[in-house]
């Protein structure tokens, strides 16, 4: 690995860690969450941490790969903005689901999160096919989370 990759990777890793930390501090798996009926195919709690750790690492690598290949400052800035928006939407889902205790609102917001990931894949693909591919597991996981979110709503509604 060349030294030119170290600062961008460090910055991307710190940004991903910040999003992960904020999402984790919002996520409360005790109390209200434990009262929710879950579908029988819901993964065990420890799987979420493992999956998100891998996904955040892939997001950071994708961000650096696309950013380094962006042809202009404007393109680089756009990529940073798209990744920042995506991080915000990622945190917002946790806030709506766990703190506001509105899985129904979280599912609506998840559509925006899913679209932001799809847009990231399309935009990153312009500069780095590898970056786009690195984001596919994120899209798959959020799709899975959406189906799970939907099932939680079906099993526990109404909310609020």
N, C-alpha and C positions, 0 to 999 in steps of 0.2 A: 504494500500500500504506500503510495507516495505521500509526502508531507502535505501536498496541496489538498488532500482530502481530509486531513485531520480537523482543521477549524470548521468547515461546513458540517462534517459528521458530528462533531461535538455540539454545535449549535442545534442541529436537527434532533440529536439525542436528548438534549436538555429540553427542547420544546416538546418533544413527545413525552418525556418524563413529567413535565409540568401538566400536560393535559391528562396523563394517566393519574397523577397525584390528585388533581382537582376532581376528576371523576370518581376516584376511590374514596376521597373524603366525603363526597356527596352520597355515595352508595352505602346504604344501611341494610344489612342482611338480617337484622334482628327486628324484634317488635312487629310492626305492621307487615313487613314483607313475609315473615314466617306465617302469618295468618292467611296468606293468599294460597288458594288451591293452584297447584302446578300441574301441567300435563305430565303423564307418566313417562314421556320421552325426554323430559327436561334434564339437561346434564347436571351432574353434581356440582356444588358450589366451587370446588377447587379448580374445576376445568375453566371457569371464566377467567381467573387470574392467569392461568397458563396461556390461554388463547389470546387474551389482550396483551400480554407481554410480548408474544411473538408478533402480533399484529402491529403494535407500536414500533417495534424494531424494523419491520418491513416498511412502515410508513416513513420512518426517518430515512432509511436507505433510498426509498423511492424519491423522496423530496430532494435529497442531495443529488441523486443521479439526474433527475430532470433539471434541477436548478443549474448544475454545472454545464449542461448542454444547451441551456436556453441561449438563443443567439443575441438577445439584446437585454439591456437593463429593464426595459418595459416588460419583456417576457418574464424575466426573473422576478420582478415585482409582482406580476400577475400570479405567478406560481406561489409565491409566499402568501399573497392574499387569499388564494384558494385554499391552501393548507391551513391558514389561520381560521378562515370561515368554517372549514370542516372540523377543526379542533373545537371551536365554539359550539357547533351543533352537536358534537359528540358529548360534550359536557352538559349541554342543555337537556339532552335525552335523560341522563342520569338524574338531573335536577327534577325534571317533570315526573319521572317514574318513582324515584325513591323519596325525595323530599316533599314534593307537592302531593305525592301519592295519587297521581292521575295517569295510570297506564293508558287510558284512552287518549289523553292529550299527547303522551309520549309517542304513541303510535303515529299520530298525525305528524309530529315533529320528525319521527324516524323517516318519513317519506322525504323530507328535505335533506336529512343526513344521507340517505341512500342516493339521492340525486347529486349531492355534492361529491360523493365518492365516484359516481359514474362520470361526472364532469372532470374530476381529477384524472381519471383513467384516460379519458379522451384527450385532454390537454397535455398530460405527461407523455402520451404516446407520440405526440408531435416531435418531441425532443429526445425521448428515450423509451424504446420498446420495453426495456428491462424495468424501468420505473413503472410503466403501466401494468406489467405483469406482477410486480411486487404488490400492487394495490388490489389485485383480484381476490386474494384471501380475505381482505378487509370487507370488500363488497359481499362476498359469500357469507361471512360471519354476521354482518348487519342484516342480510336477507334472512338468515336463520333466526336472528334475534327478533326480527319483525314478525315472523311466523309465531315464535314463542310469545311475544308481546300480545299478538292477536288472540292466542289461546288463553292467556291469562285474563284478558278482557272477557272472553266468552265464558270462562269458568267462574268469574268473580264479579261481573258488572251487576249493578251500576256503581259508579264512583262519584265522589263529591257530594 
